[in-house]
Amino acid sequence: MKYSFMTTCKTLFVGLGLLFFISCNGSKYQSVVKQELASGVEHKTLMFGMDMGLPKKDFYKKCWELNKEKLLSQGPSNQYVRHVLDSVSPVYQPSSKIEMLFFGLFDDADIMKGMRFRFNYTAWSPWVEELQPDKLKEEIKTMMMTLYPGNAFFDLEKEVKGHPVSVKIDGNRLITVYVFDNRFVQAYIEDLNTKYDE
């Protein structure tokens, strides 16, 4: 329980810090957000047949169905759903096997507005250079570009723990990817309409 609470606090702290950094990165980020929202393009698709606007109860139902198909399992600390990205994954086939943990982002009415992710190489060790989080971050950006084509990623001027934060904005969809610690990469897919009233 203590580990779960500390992990949740750490994730929340980093997430709030990231939002602060993004809001302070006025120039390119704000310009692209304004331009993309003005385009009127709406992207709702997330993963595993789930979309923004899905009620939380339907998120759980879909996860249960995919669990029965052996595509998903319970993640650590009951905070994530787990899927392994490998050579037979229906989502993405990476160069080295990756554990993908994810969960829905829900508003006060329990409607899904996006997803949060945590990735790590299953064979990770601190001395294997090609399995470090900087390499993983680039692979996750490639995965996101493959799944959600459109505009390229660009780095914000601010960093998290000495690592650049990369964002990709297409219409209402914001994808954020950054190194979380010495093993994990964190990512979010969010609906910009829930962040701005413009």
Secondary structure, 3 states (H helix, E strand, C coil): CHHHHHHHHHHHHHHHHHHHHHHHCHHHHHHHHHHHHHCCCCCCECCCCCECCCEHHHHHHHHHHHHHCCCCEECHHHCCEEEEECCCCCCCCCCCCEEEEEEEEECCCCEEEEEEEEEEECCCCCCCHHHCHHHHHHHHHHHHHHHCCCCCCEEEEEEECCEEEEEEEECCEEEEEEECCCCCEEEEEEEHHHCCCC
